[in-house]
Amino acid sequence: MSNASDTHVVVVGGGGTGAAILYDLVQRGFKATLFERGELTCGSTGRHHGLLHSGARYVVKDREVGRECMDEVRILTRIAPEAIEANRGIFVAFDEEELAFRETFEQACAEADIPAQWLTSEQVLAMEPRLNPGLLGGVMVPDGTLDAYRLPMHFFAGARKLGAVIRNFTRVESLVFEGRRIAGVTVHDLRTGADETVKCDLVINATGGWAGRLAAMADIELPITPAPGTMLAHQGRLVNNIIERLRPASDGDILVPQRGLSIIGSTQWQTDDPDDCTVPDADVEFLTKAAIEMVPDFKETAYHKAWAAVRPLAGASSTEEEGRELSRDFDVRDHAKLDNVEGMLSLTGGKATTLRAMGEKTVDVVCDLFDVDTPCRTASEPLPNYRHFFRQGVLV
Ligand SMILES: Cc1cc2nc3c(=O)[nH]c(=O)nc-3n(C[C@H](O)[C@H](O)[C@H](O)COP(=O)(O)OP(=O)(O)OC[C@H]3O[C@@H](n4cnc5c(N)ncnc54)[C@H](O)[C@@H]3O)c2cc1C
């Protein structure tokens, strides 16, 4: 068995996935350094709706993804309660076709152990009086609102406390090879302009929608589809629970109350350049209409902002239709086994809700590689508050 403290792991990408991996690594005794080219969480992590998925959205298509989300809701509510609002999600039937989907939906929830409770139209309207009064009922599930920034910062706070090195505004420019083995990274510090080589025993590619680019530095073609989507926020909190449409997941069917804002999402397209996330004008019109259908008062509220983020979908796809069929599950890819390149793992897929599970599965693979026998503890130990990240910064 190896000594984890002699093993240096470099994590590339300072989103939620990188944060959870970094924390799990140092908690199991590895030496770890994370590089993020911008501010922490500046990628998709800091820009999604903030919907803590119970899994109900995915469960009809994929029971396992549904079950995994529900497990993570239970865990995250325990270990990071300050990042989560204890509201609920209601999948509302606004027409007969959506009402007809109820049975399929409830059965899938039951099979994945997702608590689901039918509410009559009167009960839904008593909870959410601004919803379209023509609604026909809804199913309440344990979705929640999560703070897209605070949740990963809890993990960063924990990682830093345990000795992880976190270097933001530092871009990984290339991979350093010793034969077919990756033995380090070269980085460029965007604040000082300095270039540096950092040696390590393993690189973890947690760059989300950019993961294909890092893999390409090792001549690896990663099966990943960067799929951006638009979200639109209006001022005012029009609902207190997350409202979704009782139908197979589609565009413009999620309304999330996020502090004093109402966020409607989303859309989906595909891009070769994850840095190009310009919001199409048509998306704003489409999402506004979709929100008004669910909550007529949306048309009276002030526009706040429209923005986009990139989904790092696992799997290759050449058309948008194919992209929509890709699973929302995640994959930890060991390039030694798959591409004959040692020294790097890549993450594809997943969602903010499953960041901790992604960390656990990745570090399980790291432990196997280095013959380390330390079990994961992230599911049971409460995280330090996100504020500690900054307090540690002040004290250092
Ligand atoms: C429209 C939309 C809505 C969504 N809504 C939700 C939701 O409500 N709930 C949910 O659970 N999930 C949601 N998701 C999914 C979620 O946003 C992503 O799955 C998650 O944020 C991905 O996190 P990540 O850490 O893997 O990637 P990112 O947060 O994108 O992090 C990758 C990081 O890598 C950095 N990077 C890239 N290249 C380099 C380099 N060479 N050197 C250093 N750093 C580099 C980037 O700057 C970036 O910060 C949504 C996604 C979209 C598109």
The ligand as a Gaussian input file, in Angstrom:
#p B3LYP/6-31G(d) Opt

LIG

0 1
 C      -28.380000      26.271000     -18.634000
 C      -27.863000      25.357000     -17.551000
 C      -28.545000      25.246000     -16.349000
 C      -28.096000      24.380000     -15.371000
 N      -28.785000      24.294000     -14.204000
 C      -28.390000      23.426000     -13.253000
 C      -29.119000      23.362000     -12.034000
 O      -30.064000      24.128000     -11.812000
 N      -28.722000      22.430000     -11.122000
 C      -27.666000      21.597000     -11.353000
 O      -27.400000      20.741000     -10.494000
 N      -26.922000      21.682000     -12.479000
 C      -27.264000      22.591000     -13.425000
 N      -26.519000      22.708000     -14.575000
 C      -25.311000      21.882000     -14.748000
 C      -24.132000      22.522000     -14.015000
 O      -24.055000      23.900000     -14.282000
 C      -22.818000      21.869000     -14.439000
 O      -22.950000      20.481000     -14.522000
 C      -21.719000      22.170000     -13.426000
 O      -21.738000      23.539000     -13.095000
 C      -20.368000      21.777000     -14.005000
 O      -19.381000      22.081000     -13.032000
 P      -17.864000      21.805000     -13.365000
 O      -17.089000      22.165000     -12.166000
 O      -17.735000      20.431000     -13.896000
 O      -17.552000      22.801000     -14.586000
 P      -17.277000      24.380000     -14.530000
 O      -17.998000      25.038000     -13.430000
 O      -17.533000      24.902000     -15.905000
 O      -15.740000      24.463000     -14.168000
 C      -14.720000      24.210000     -15.099000
 C      -13.646000      25.246000     -14.864000
 O      -12.460000      24.892000     -15.584000
 C      -11.781000      26.112000     -15.859000
 N      -10.779000      25.855000     -16.895000
 C      -10.995000      25.493000     -18.179000
 N       -9.818000      25.339000     -18.817000
 C       -8.840000      25.603000     -17.906000
 C       -7.404000      25.616000     -17.968000
 N       -6.753000      25.319000     -19.110000
 N       -6.712000      25.940000     -16.853000
 C       -7.358000      26.233000     -15.704000
 N       -8.715000      26.251000     -15.589000
 C       -9.437000      25.924000     -16.679000
 C      -12.903000      27.050000     -16.287000
 O      -12.529000      28.393000     -16.164000
 C      -14.029000      26.649000     -15.331000
 O      -14.116000      27.494000     -14.205000
 C      -26.932000      23.597000     -15.571000
 C      -26.215000      23.745000     -16.761000
 C      -26.677000      24.616000     -17.740000
 C      -25.906000      24.769000     -19.003000

